[in-house]
Amino acid sequence: MSKGPGLKIVELPAEEWDAFLGRVRGSVAEGDYQIIASLIKAVALLLRLVGWKNMSIARLRRMVFGPKTEKSAKILPPSAPPPAAGPAAQKPKRKGHGRHGAGAYTGAARVRVAYPGLAAGDRCPKCPAGHLYAMTEAVVLYVKASPMFQATKFALDHLRCAACGAVFTAPAPPETLHGAYDPSVGVMLALTRYGAGQPNYRTAKCQEWFGVPLPASVQWELVNAAAPAPEAVYEALQDEAAQAALLHNDDTTMRVRSLGRGKSPGPAKAGRSGVFTTSVIAQTGSRQIALFFTGRNHAGENLGELLRRRAAGLPPPLQMCDALSRNEPKGCPTDLRNCIPHGRRNFVDLLPSFPEEARKVIESLAEIFRFEAKAKENKLSDGDRLAFHQAHSKPVMDELKKWMRAQLDERKVEPNSGLGQAIRYMLKHWTALTRFLAVPGAPLDNNICERALKMAIQHRKNSLGYKTERGARVGDTFMSLIHTCQLGRINPFHYLMALVTNAKQVLLDPKRWLPWNYPVAPSPDTG
């Protein structure tokens, strides 16, 4: 890499950077340390990305700042000028992006307010001829702020006899007999950190503002104490997921400080310095299970360990992932299919250099996804969906494959150019990319798994990873249960509270406490 005048790039091994950050941590405030550590990691990542052989400015910009959108309508220039909009033409509002109605506040306390001096059955004060009857309530919403964790000081009467010295102390309320912290504190901390991505030091700072201190070290102790029952269910979820007919998997980088770099635990991982978080989404009938695994293993290795729990005699499951070989489990056969958007993304990167060729591929694949949206809109069964795609999508994919093959065979494209490599990628994985044309229920993309990984990525960005392997295990457990609840539209706070408050029963039979076996808790109505 050429360097400008006076520019010196410091290249240090990861161990020396870690040692430097350790020295800095002891001399600056925790908030300042987090900023310094983030800046150093960002610069190191940027230097590594710039050094990649196939890196372009457009691709680097997307990787650093994130793509705004990859929808065809946004990235492709219009082939014809859009029609002039009439004066009354307005863009329809998207659902779910405005203010919520009172019905959305399911956690709000309900207080009935009576009309002063009137009730159903009374004569109308305005028209004495009629009687009043009850209508649907008019609802007025009121929201106020309060600290996430509130504390109560119970001042117990403390009496002493002046003659004999006997001391009498009022009995403590029953809620304090098991410690200063209610079980709900550990559950809420798990939700805020592993579900919402808020690191412990930020929660500690907010609590100080409200006069209810909750140090980061105490937060970890409470979350760790709440983990045994959820861990038992996490293991039971793995047994359930292993029997699934469809499995999505992918991974992202993670950091576990106790693992360091270059300290590979065992001969199977010899020489591997990376740490990863794998996400697996299992489809079992109408249920979806989310699982997270953090450690040295790649996504395929974690999926292989999961499939070793699979019952003998079951056929190989469908597997959806991108085309990286490390996503495939070794020794555990699956019916592999690859993610179409991953192949499409290569052509999105090539739009500035090969606008016509890239447009051809992007528009063809956009047509496939329009057919898929139509199938979902009509709620087609797996068999009907397969027949629909064979009738409508197969001609499009066949024509696209023929066009791609012609580009290479007729030397219209240099095979080693960016466009040639993108075409060869698609052709190499064509069978796995088009399994949706041959197998009922086969998905087109791995989006559900990539969305799940955002939980781990959010944790990595905000908390800079985990401190210990135990912390990673606890994080995987809570992320798995929280996201499984989200996929099943189950309130994760109510569910985790049920596990923690019934820990003994959960540990005896965790399968009875899987999220879909959990009875939905009643809303906290007061009226």
C-alpha positions in Angstrom: 0.0 0.0 0.0 1.5 3.4 -1.0 1.7 5.9 1.8 1.5 9.6 1.5 4.3 11.9 2.8 4.5 11.7 6.6 1.9 8.9 6.8 3.0 6.0 8.9 0.8 2.9 9.3 1.4 1.0 12.5 0.9 -2.7 12.0 0.9 -4.7 15.3 -0.2 -8.2 16.1 -3.6 -8.6 17.7 -2.0 -9.5 21.1 -0.1 -6.2 21.2 -3.3 -4.2 20.4 -5.0 -6.1 23.2 -2.1 -5.3 25.6 -2.2 -1.6 24.5 -6.0 -1.4 25.1 -5.5 -3.0 28.5 -3.0 -0.3 29.5 -5.3 2.4 28.2 -8.3 1.0 30.1 -6.6 1.6 33.5 -5.9 5.3 32.8 -9.2 6.6 31.2 -12.9 6.5 32.1 -14.9 3.5 30.9 -16.9 5.6 28.4 -13.6 7.0 26.9 -12.1 3.6 26.7 -15.0 2.3 24.7 -14.6 5.1 22.2 -10.8 4.5 21.9 -11.3 0.7 21.5 -14.0 1.3 18.8 -11.8 3.7 16.9 -8.9 1.3 16.9 -11.0 -1.6 15.7 -12.6 0.5 13.0 -9.2 1.6 11.6 -7.8 -1.9 11.7 -10.9 -3.2 9.8 -10.7 -0.4 7.3 -7.1 -1.1 6.5 -7.8 -4.8 6.1 -10.8 -4.1 3.7 -8.8 -1.7 1.6 -6.1 -4.3 1.1 -8.6 -6.8 -0.4 -7.9 -7.7 -4.0 -11.4 -7.2 -5.3 -12.4 -4.2 -3.2 -14.0 -1.3 -5.0 -14.9 2.1 -3.6 -18.6 1.5 -4.0 -18.3 -1.9 -2.2 -16.2 -0.4 0.6 -18.7 2.3 1.1 -21.5 -0.2 1.5 -19.5 -2.4 3.8 -18.5 0.5 6.1 -21.7 2.5 6.1 -24.2 -0.3 5.1 -26.3 -0.4 2.0 -29.2 1.9 2.0 -31.2 -0.5 -0.1 -30.7 -3.1 -2.8 -34.2 -3.1 -4.2 -34.3 -3.2 -8.0 -36.5 -0.1 -8.2 -33.9 1.9 -6.2 -30.6 0.7 -7.7 -31.5 0.5 -11.4 -32.0 3.7 -13.4 -35.4 3.8 -15.0 -35.5 2.4 -18.5 -38.3 4.9 -19.4 -39.2 8.3 -17.9 -41.8 7.9 -15.2 -45.3 9.1 -16.0 -46.2 12.6 -14.8 -48.1 12.4 -11.5 -51.5 14.1 -11.3 -52.1 16.8 -8.8 -54.0 14.5 -6.5 -51.5 11.6 -6.7 -50.1 10.8 -3.3 -47.7 8.1 -2.1 -49.7 5.6 0.0 -48.5 5.4 3.6 -46.9 2.2 4.7 -48.6 0.3 7.5 -46.9 0.1 10.8 -44.9 3.3 10.5 -47.1 5.8 12.2 -48.4 6.4 15.7 -49.9 3.5 17.5 -53.5 3.3 18.6 -54.5 2.6 22.2 -55.0 -1.0 21.4 -51.3 -1.5 20.7 -50.5 -0.7 24.4 -51.2 -4.2 25.7 -49.0 -3.7 28.7 -50.8 -0.6 29.9 -52.7 -0.7 33.1 -56.5 -0.3 32.6 -58.3 2.0 35.0 -62.1 2.4 34.6 -63.3 6.0 35.0 -67.0 6.4 35.8 -69.1 9.4 34.6 -69.9 11.5 37.7 -73.5 11.0 38.7 -74.5 8.8 35.8 -74.7 5.1 35.0 -76.2 2.8 32.5 -80.0 2.6 33.1 -80.3 6.2 34.3 -82.6 8.7 32.6 -80.9 11.0 30.1 -80.3 14.4 31.8 -80.7 16.1 28.5 -83.8 14.2 27.3 -85.8 12.8 30.2 -87.7 10.5 27.9 -84.7 8.1 27.2 -82.5 5.9 29.3 -78.7 5.6 29.1 -77.0 2.4 27.9 -73.4 1.4 27.9 -71.3 1.9 24.7 -67.8 0.9 23.8 -65.4 2.7 26.2 -63.7 5.9 25.1 -60.0 5.4 25.8 -57.5 8.1 26.7 -53.9 7.1 26.8 -51.4 8.5 29.4 -47.7 7.6 29.3 -45.1 8.7 31.9 -41.4 8.0 32.4 -39.8 6.0 35.3 -36.5 4.3 35.9 -36.2 0.8 34.5 -35.4 -0.6 37.9 -37.0 0.9 41.0 -36.0 0.3 44.6 -38.0 0.4 47.8 -36.5 0.9 51.3 -38.5 -0.9 53.9 -38.0 0.9 57.2 -38.5 -1.8 59.8 -39.5 -0.7 63.3 -36.5 -1.5 65.6 -37.5 -1.6 69.3 -35.4 -2.2 72.5 -36.5 -2.8 76.0 -35.0 -0.2 78.4 -34.9 -2.7 81.3 -33.8 -6.1 79.8 -32.3 -4.9 76.5 -34.4 -7.2 74.3 -34.6 -6.1 70.7 -37.7 -6.4 68.6 -37.5 -5.8 64.8 -40.5 -5.8 62.6 -40.7 -8.7 60.1 -39.4 -8.0 56.7 -41.9 -8.1 53.8 -42.0 -11.6 52.1 -40.6 -10.2 48.8 -37.3 -9.4 50.5 -36.7 -12.9 52.1 -34.8 -14.2 49.0 -32.5 -11.2 48.6 -32.5 -7.6 47.6 -33.2 -8.2 43.9 -36.5 -9.5 42.5 -36.2 -12.2 39.8 -37.6 -9.8 37.3 -34.4 -7.7 37.5 -32.2 -10.5 36.1 -34.8 -11.1 33.4 -35.1 -7.5 32.4 -31.3 -7.1 32.3 -31.1 -10.1 29.9 -33.8 -8.6 27.7 -32.1 -5.2 27.5 -28.6 -6.5 26.9 -29.1 -9.6 24.7 -32.5 -8.6 23.1 -32.1 -4.8 22.8 -28.3 -4.6 22.6 -27.8 -2.2 25.6 -24.4 -2.8 27.3 -24.3 -3.0 31.1 -22.4 0.2 31.6 -25.1 2.2 29.8 -27.8 0.7 32.0 -25.6 1.4 35.1 -25.3 5.1 34.0 -29.0 5.5 33.5 -29.7 3.9 36.9 -27.4 6.4 38.6 -29.4 9.3 37.2 -32.5 7.9 39.0 -30.7 7.3 42.3 -31.0 3.5 42.0 -27.4 2.3 41.4 -27.0 -1.0 39.5 -23.3 -1.6 38.8 -22.3 -3.6 35.7 -20.7 -6.3 37.8 -24.0 -6.7 39.8 -25.9 -6.8 36.5 -23.8 -9.8 35.3 -24.3 -11.7 38.6 -28.1 -11.3 38.4 -28.2 -12.4 34.7 -26.0 -15.4 35.4 -28.1 -16.4 38.4 -31.2 -16.3 36.2 -29.7 -18.4 33.5 -29.9 -22.1 34.7 -33.6 -22.6 33.8 -33.4 -20.8 30.4 -30.2 -22.9 29.7 -32.2 -26.1 30.2 -34.8 -25.0 27.7 -32.0 -23.9 25.3 -30.8 -27.5 25.3 -34.4 -28.8 24.8 -34.8 -26.3 21.9 -31.7 -27.8 20.2 -33.2 -31.3 20.4 -36.4 -29.9 18.8 -34.5 -28.0 16.1 -32.5 -31.1 15.2 -35.6 -32.8 13.9 -36.7 -29.9 11.7 -37.4 -30.3 8.0 -35.8 -27.0 7.1 -32.7 -25.4 8.6 -31.2 -22.0 7.8 -27.6 -21.2 9.0 -25.1 -18.4 8.8 -22.5 -16.8 11.1 -20.8 -13.6 11.9 -17.5 -12.7 13.6 -17.6 -12.2 17.4 -15.1 -11.5 20.2 -14.7 -13.5 23.4 -11.8 -11.9 25.3 -10.9 -15.0 27.3 -10.3 -16.9 24.0 -8.0 -14.2 22.7 -6.5 -14.9 19.3 -4.5 -17.9 18.3 -5.5 -19.9 21.3 -7.4 -22.7 19.6 -9.0 -25.2 22.0 -8.3 -28.6 20.5 -6.7 -30.2 17.5 -9.9 -29.8 15.3 -9.5 -26.0 15.4 -5.7 -25.9 15.3 -4.4 -22.6 13.9 -7.9 -21.0 13.9 -7.8 -17.6 15.6 -11.3 -16.4 14.8 -14.4 -16.4 17.0 -17.9 -16.6 15.5 -21.5 -16.5 16.4 -23.7 -18.9 14.4 -27.4 -18.4 13.9 -29.6 -21.4 13.0 -33.3 -21.0 12.3 -35.2 -24.3 12.3 -38.6 -24.7 10.7 -40.7 -27.4 12.4 -44.2 -27.3 10.9 -45.6 -23.9 11.7 -43.0 -23.2 14.4 -39.7 -21.5 14.0 -36.8 -22.0 16.5 -33.9 -19.6 16.7 -30.5 -20.8 18.1 -27.2 -19.0 18.6 -23.8 -20.6 19.2 -20.6 -18.6 19.9 -17.1 -20.0 19.8 -14.4 -21.2 17.4 -16.8 -23.3 15.3 -18.0 -22.1 11.9 -21.7 -22.3 11.0 -21.3 -25.7 9.3 -19.6 -27.2 12.3 -22.3 -25.9 14.7 -25.0 -27.2 12.3 -23.2 -30.6 12.2 -23.2 -30.8 16.0 -26.9 -29.9 16.1 -27.7 -32.6 13.5 -26.1 -35.3 15.6 -29.1 -34.9 17.8 -31.4 -35.8 14.9 -33.4 -39.0 15.3 -32.2 -42.0 13.2 -34.4 -42.7 10.2 -35.3 -39.1 9.4 -34.5 -38.0 5.9 -31.8 -35.3 5.5 -33.2 -31.8 6.2 -33.4 -29.0 3.7 -30.5 -26.5 4.4 -30.5 -22.9 3.3 -27.2 -20.9 3.5 -24.9 -18.9 1.3 -22.4 -20.8 -0.8 -19.4 -20.6 1.6 -18.1 -24.2 2.1 -17.8 -23.5 5.9 -21.6 -23.3 6.1 -22.0 -27.0 5.1 -21.9 -29.6 7.9 -19.3 -32.4 7.5 -20.5 -35.9 7.9 -24.2 -34.9 8.2 -25.9 -34.9 4.8 -28.4 -32.2 4.0 -30.4 -31.2 0.9 -28.5 -28.0 0.2 -29.8 -24.9 -1.4 -28.2 -21.5 -1.7 -29.3 -17.9 -1.2 -30.2 -16.2 -4.5 -29.7 -12.6 -3.1 -26.0 -13.5 -2.4 -25.5 -14.2 -6.1 -27.5 -11.2 -7.0 -25.4 -8.9 -4.8 -22.3 -9.5 -6.9 -24.1 -7.9 -9.9 -25.3 -5.0 -7.7 -21.6 -4.3 -7.1 -21.0 -4.4 -10.8 -23.7 -1.9 -11.9 -21.3 1.0 -12.4 -18.9 -1.0 -14.5 -21.4 -3.3 -16.4 -24.7 -1.5 -16.3 -26.5 -3.5 -19.1 -25.3 -7.0 -18.1 -25.9 -6.4 -14.4 -29.4 -5.0 -15.2 -30.3 -8.1 -17.1 -29.5 -10.4 -14.1 -31.1 -8.1 -11.5 -34.3 -7.6 -13.4 -34.6 -11.4 -14.1 -34.2 -12.2 -10.4 -36.6 -9.4 -9.5 -39.2 -11.2 -11.6 -38.6 -14.4 -9.6 -39.2 -12.6 -6.3 -42.4 -11.0 -7.7 -43.7 -14.5 -8.4 -42.7 -15.5 -4.8 -44.5 -12.5 -3.4 -47.6 -13.5 -5.4 -47.4 -17.1 -4.1 -47.3 -15.7 -0.5 -50.1 -13.3 -1.1 -52.3 -16.1 -2.4 -51.2 -18.3 0.6 -50.3 -21.3 -1.7 -49.5 -24.6 -0.2 -46.0 -26.0 -0.7 -47.1 -28.1 -3.6 -49.1 -25.4 -5.3 -46.2 -23.0 -4.8 -43.9 -25.4 -6.5 -46.2 -25.8 -9.4 -46.6 -22.0 -9.6 -42.8 -21.4 -9.7 -42.4 -24.2 -12.3 -44.9 -22.6 -14.6 -43.7 -19.0 -14.2 -40.2 -18.8 -12.7 -38.6 -21.8 -14.4 -38.7 -20.2 -18.0 -37.1 -17.0 -16.6 -34.3 -18.9 -14.8 -33.7 -21.2 -17.9 -33.4 -18.1 -20.1 -31.1 -16.4 -17.6 -28.8 -19.5 -17.4 -28.7 -19.7 -21.2 -27.7 -16.0 -21.4 -25.0 -16.4 -18.8 -23.6 -19.5 -20.5 -23.5 -17.6 -23.8 -21.5 -14.7 -22.2 -18.7 -17.1 -21.3 -18.9 -19.6 -24.2 -18.9 -16.8 -26.9 -16.2 -14.8 -25.1 -18.5 -11.8 -24.6 -17.1 -11.5 -21.1 -13.6 -12.0 -19.8 -13.9 -15.0 -17.4 -11.6 -13.5 -14.8 -13.2 -10.0 -14.8 -15.6 -9.0 -12.1 -18.6 -9.8 -14.3 -17.1 -13.1 -15.4 -16.6 -14.2 -11.8 -20.1 -13.2 -10.8 -21.5 -15.2 -13.7 -19.3 -18.2 -12.9 -20.5 -18.1 -9.2 -24.1 -18.3 -10.3 -23.5 -21.1 -12.8 -21.3 -23.1 -10.3 -24.1 -23.1 -7.7 -27.0 -23.2 -10.1 -28.5 -26.4 -8.8 -28.4 -25.2 -5.2 -29.8 -21.8 -6.2 -32.7 -23.2 -8.1 -33.9 -26.0 -5.7 -37.1 -24.0 -5.2 -38.0 -25.2 -8.7 -37.7 -28.9 -7.7 -38.5 -29.2 -3.9 -41.8 -28.2 -2.2 -41.2 -25.6 0.4 -37.6 -24.7 -0.6 -36.9 -21.1 0.2 -35.3 -18.6 -2.1 -33.2 -16.7 0.4 -31.6 -16.9 3.8 -33.0 -13.5 5.0 -34.6 -14.9 8.1 -31.3 -16.1 9.3 -29.4 -12.9 8.5 -32.1 -10.9 10.3 -31.6 -13.1 13.4 -27.8 -12.4 13.2 -28.5 -8.7 13.7 -29.0 -9.5 17.4 -25.4 -10.8 17.7 -24.1 -8.0 15.5 -25.8 -5.4 17.6 -24.3 -7.0 20.7 -20.9 -7.0 19.1 -21.1 -3.4 18.2 -22.5 -2.1 21.5 -20.7 -4.4 24.0 -17.7 -5.3 21.9 -18.4 -9.0 22.4 -18.1 -11.1 25.5 -15.6 -11.3 28.3 -15.6 -15.0 28.9 -16.9 -18.2 27.4 -19.5 -18.4 30.2 -20.7 -15.0 29.2 -21.0 -16.1 25.5 -23.0 -19.2 26.6 -25.4 -17.1 28.6 -25.7 -14.6 25.7 -26.5 -17.5 23.3 -29.1 -18.9 25.6 -31.0 -15.6 26.1 -30.7 -14.6 22.5 -32.1 -18.0 21.4 -35.1 -17.8 23.7 -35.8 -14.1 23.1 -35.7 -14.5 19.3 -37.7 -17.7 19.3 -40.4 -15.9 21.3 -40.3 -13.0 18.7 -40.8 -15.5 15.9 -43.7 -17.1 17.7 -45.3 -13.7 18.8 -44.8 -14.6 22.4 -44.0 -12.0 25.1 -40.4 -12.8 25.9 -40.5 -11.0 29.3 -43.5 -13.0 30.5 -42.0 -16.2 29.2 -38.6 -15.7 30.8 -40.3 -14.7 34.1 -42.2 -18.0 34.0 -39.0 -19.9 33.5 -37.1 -18.1 36.3 -39.9 -18.2 38.9 -40.6 -21.9 38.2 -36.9 -22.9 37.9 -37.2 -26.2 39.8 -40.0 -27.5 37.6 -38.2 -26.3 34.4 -35.0 -28.1 35.3 -37.0 -31.4 35.9 -38.8 -31.3 32.6 -37.6 -28.5 30.3 -39.5 -29.8 27.2 -42.8 -28.9 29.0 -41.6 -25.3 29.1 -40.8 -24.7 25.5 -42.2 -21.4 24.3 -45.2 -22.8 22.5 -46.1 -24.9 25.6 -46.1 -21.8 27.7 -49.6 -20.4 28.5 -49.8 -16.7 27.5 -49.7 -14.6 30.7 -52.7 -12.3 31.3 -52.3 -8.7 30.6 -51.7 -6.6 33.8 -55.2 -5.1 33.9 -56.3 -3.4 37.1 -59.8 -2.7 36.1 
